[in-house]
Amino acid sequence: MNLEYKRARFTARLPTDYLYSPSHFWLARRPEDLWRVGLTKFATRMSGEMVDHGFGVELDAPVTLGQPIGWVEGFKAISDLYCLVEGRFAGGNPALQTEIALINQDPHGAGWLYAVKGRPDTKCVGVEGYVRILDQTIDRLLASRASEREGIVAIATLSRSHALTPHALTLHAKHSDLGICLCTAVDSQLLRLRATPALRAARWTAAATRWTT
């Protein structure tokens, strides 16, 4: 059974018998205390189309909560994988070796990432708890986007009102979610927004705002 979720422009079908982490992974229990772990649809939207992945632990090796065990690379971001189950590593999803696109095509099913035999993180929540996490995350991203737009409009208005010449207006604006932006007036009517390293480091969050609004 699935729960139909929708907020802003994001929709997803969330399996009701899964656990979910605050970092947007799901955990599905299999026989004999085996847990499959994968990225939620929300996480795949943040990362973009998946292009590669890998693991740095051996089959049947002991793993602990929060231990780095691998990585996934999407078109928008590269993310480390931190173990969400304490126990023994049961391997990655063999299907991804030849069809990495399964992560995007079926994120809550055939696109699972890895499996561990053991005990899941107690911070993981049921589907209702994850809905609250999604609501808060998306609302925060929407607020960030609105704040960013207000700042750009204010700069453009100031530029026009003072008839500034090209490159005459430069300011540094601190944005709570997107880091530091460098906004440069190309002329009195047009602004070019250029990202500093702090903003590029937050590309995962920046990518989210483009589809939630």
Summary of the structure (lengths in Angstrom):
residues: 213
radius of gyration: 20.7
end to end distance: 28.8
largest distance: 71.1
contacts: 650
relative contact order: 0.15
helix: 31%
strand: 38%
